Amino acid sequence: MSIADIIANRKSVRAYLDRPVDDADLQTVVEAGRWAPNAGPFHITVLRNPDLRKRLDDATHEAMLDSGIEFLRMRASLPGYRPLYAAPVVILLSGPAGPYTAVNCALAAENMALQATAAGLASCFIVTPGMALGADAALAAEAGLPEGHAFQCAVLLGHAAAEDPYTKPEREPKGTVGYVD
């Protein structure tokens, strides 16, 4: 698959099978994040512990309900909605305070999402766990965020479930383009 095909085929999957991700595939995805074009520093934490993923999922769900942001409250109120979508791997990206930290982490996340697609895995870029991790220092520490780092974004990773009520079936390019010659 060409890089253009990988980019066009990547989509945000919001329903995962209860099936582990192969360690070699996971390592390849994580390494792709480390090769992102950024200025660093940032940290990648790979969360596979089911109990910790559930606690983060629950805390994120509660934070969405209490956020005061109508879209997040509506989404979290949907029957059966879970913010981590039962993904078997949650990759947290964090970094120290700085003007480029969010961009550095987002670039790493995009590399990981593209590598996941190339490996036949499903992924989803999310930011909502930041509400839970930012409000609970103990949970952030238990989730492996280094001291002095703040959560920036996450990549969910796994094998796509056949039915996915939260993902649009078709993708279209977004944004506008202007050329100045």
C-alpha positions as CSV (number, residue, x, y, z in Angstrom):
1,M,0.0,0.0,0.0
2,S,1.4,3.4,-0.9
3,I,1.5,6.2,1.6
4,A,-1.3,7.9,-0.3
5,D,-3.5,4.8,0.1
6,I,-2.6,4.5,3.8
7,I,-3.7,8.1,4.4
8,A,-6.9,7.7,2.4
9,N,-7.8,4.4,4.1
10,R,-7.0,5.5,7.7
11,K,-10.2,6.2,9.7
12,S,-11.1,6.7,13.3
13,V,-12.5,3.4,14.5
14,R,-14.7,3.5,17.6
15,A,-15.5,-0.2,18.2
16,Y,-12.8,-2.8,18.8
17,L,-12.7,-6.6,19.1
18,D,-11.7,-8.1,22.4
19,R,-8.5,-9.4,20.8
20,P,-4.9,-8.4,21.8
21,V,-2.6,-6.6,19.4
22,D,0.5,-8.6,18.4
23,D,3.6,-7.3,20.3
24,A,5.6,-6.9,17.1
25,D,2.8,-4.8,15.5
26,L,2.5,-2.7,18.6
27,Q,6.2,-2.1,18.7
28,T,6.2,-1.0,15.1
29,V,3.3,1.4,15.7
30,V,5.0,2.9,18.8
31,E,8.3,3.3,16.9
32,A,6.5,5.2,14.1
33,G,5.5,7.7,16.7
34,R,9.1,8.2,17.8
35,W,10.1,9.1,14.2
36,A,7.6,11.9,13.9
37,P,8.9,15.2,12.7
38,N,8.9,17.2,15.9
39,A,11.1,19.0,18.3
40,G,10.3,16.8,21.3
41,P,10.4,16.1,24.2
42,F,7.4,13.9,24.6
43,H,6.6,10.6,26.2
44,I,4.6,7.6,24.9
45,T,2.9,5.4,27.5
46,V,1.3,2.1,26.3
47,L,-1.6,1.1,28.4
48,R,-2.7,-2.5,28.1
49,N,-3.7,-3.3,31.7
50,P,-7.5,-4.0,31.5
51,D,-8.3,-2.7,35.1
52,L,-6.5,0.5,34.5
53,R,-8.0,1.0,31.1
54,K,-11.5,0.5,32.7
55,R,-10.8,3.1,35.4
56,L,-9.5,5.6,32.8
57,D,-12.6,4.9,30.7
58,D,-14.9,5.4,33.6
59,A,-13.2,8.6,34.8
60,T,-13.2,10.0,31.2
61,H,-16.9,9.1,30.9
62,E,-17.7,11.0,34.1
63,A,-15.6,13.9,33.1
64,M,-17.4,14.1,29.8
65,L,-20.8,14.1,31.5
66,D,-19.6,16.8,33.9
67,S,-17.7,18.9,31.3
68,G,-20.4,21.5,30.6
69,I,-19.6,21.0,26.9
70,E,-22.9,20.0,25.2
71,F,-21.4,17.7,22.5
72,L,-19.4,15.8,25.1
73,R,-22.4,15.5,27.5
74,M,-24.6,14.3,24.6
75,R,-22.0,11.8,23.4
76,A,-21.4,10.4,26.9
77,S,-25.2,10.1,27.5
78,L,-25.7,7.8,24.5
79,P,-26.7,4.3,25.6
80,G,-23.7,2.0,26.0
81,Y,-21.2,4.8,25.1
82,R,-17.6,4.2,26.4
83,P,-15.0,6.9,25.6
84,L,-12.2,4.4,25.0
85,Y,-14.4,2.2,22.8
86,A,-13.1,-1.0,24.4
87,A,-9.7,-0.7,22.6
88,P,-7.3,-3.3,23.9
89,V,-4.4,-0.7,23.7
90,V,-4.5,2.9,24.7
91,I,-1.4,4.9,23.8
92,L,-1.1,8.1,25.9
93,L,1.1,10.9,24.7
94,S,2.3,13.5,27.2
95,G,5.0,16.2,27.5
96,P,6.2,19.0,29.6
97,A,4.6,22.4,29.4
98,G,5.7,24.3,26.3
99,P,4.4,26.0,23.2
100,Y,5.0,23.0,20.9
101,T,4.1,20.0,23.1
102,A,0.6,19.5,21.8
103,V,1.9,19.6,18.2
104,N,4.8,17.3,18.9
105,C,2.4,14.7,20.4
106,A,-0.2,15.1,17.6
107,L,2.5,14.5,15.0
108,A,3.6,11.3,16.8
109,A,0.0,10.2,17.1
110,E,-0.6,10.7,13.4
111,N,2.5,8.6,12.5
112,M,1.2,5.9,14.8
113,A,-2.3,6.0,13.3
114,L,-0.8,5.7,9.8
115,Q,1.5,2.8,10.8
116,A,-1.5,1.1,12.4
117,T,-3.4,1.3,9.1
118,A,-0.4,-0.1,7.2
119,A,-0.3,-3.0,9.7
120,G,-4.0,-3.8,9.2
121,L,-4.9,-2.4,12.6
122,A,-7.6,0.1,13.6
123,S,-7.0,3.3,15.5
124,C,-8.6,6.4,16.8
125,F,-7.1,9.8,17.9
126,I,-8.8,11.1,21.0
127,V,-8.2,13.9,23.6
128,T,-11.0,13.3,26.1
129,P,-8.9,11.3,28.6
130,G,-7.2,14.6,29.3
131,M,-10.2,15.7,31.3
132,A,-9.8,12.8,33.6
133,L,-6.0,12.6,33.8
134,G,-5.7,16.4,34.3
135,A,-8.1,16.2,37.2
136,D,-6.6,13.2,39.0
137,A,-2.9,13.3,39.5
138,A,-2.9,9.8,41.1
139,L,-4.6,8.3,38.0
140,A,-2.2,10.1,35.7
141,A,0.8,8.7,37.7
142,E,-0.7,5.2,37.7
143,A,-1.3,5.5,34.0
144,G,2.5,6.1,33.5
145,L,2.6,9.8,32.8
146,P,6.0,11.1,33.9
147,E,6.2,13.7,36.6
148,G,6.1,17.2,35.0
149,H,4.3,15.9,31.9
150,A,0.7,16.7,31.0
151,F,-1.5,14.5,28.8
152,Q,-1.9,15.8,25.2
153,C,-3.6,13.1,23.2
154,A,-4.1,9.4,22.8
155,V,-4.3,6.8,20.1
156,L,-6.6,3.8,20.6
157,L,-5.3,0.7,18.9
158,G,-6.8,-2.7,18.1
159,H,-8.7,-4.8,15.7
160,A,-11.9,-3.2,14.3
161,A,-15.2,-4.7,15.3
162,A,-17.7,-5.4,12.4
163,E,-20.3,-3.1,13.9
164,D,-19.3,0.4,14.8
165,P,-22.2,2.8,15.7
166,Y,-19.9,5.8,16.1
167,T,-17.8,5.8,12.9
168,K,-19.0,7.3,9.6
169,P,-18.7,4.7,6.8
170,E,-17.3,7.2,4.3
171,R,-14.5,9.7,4.7
172,E,-14.0,12.8,2.6
173,P,-11.1,15.3,2.5
174,K,-11.5,18.2,4.9
175,G,-10.4,21.8,4.8
176,T,-9.8,24.1,1.9
177,V,-6.7,24.7,-0.3
178,G,-5.4,27.9,-1.7
179,Y,-2.3,28.3,-4.0
180,V,-0.3,31.5,-4.2
181,D,2.0,31.6,-7.2
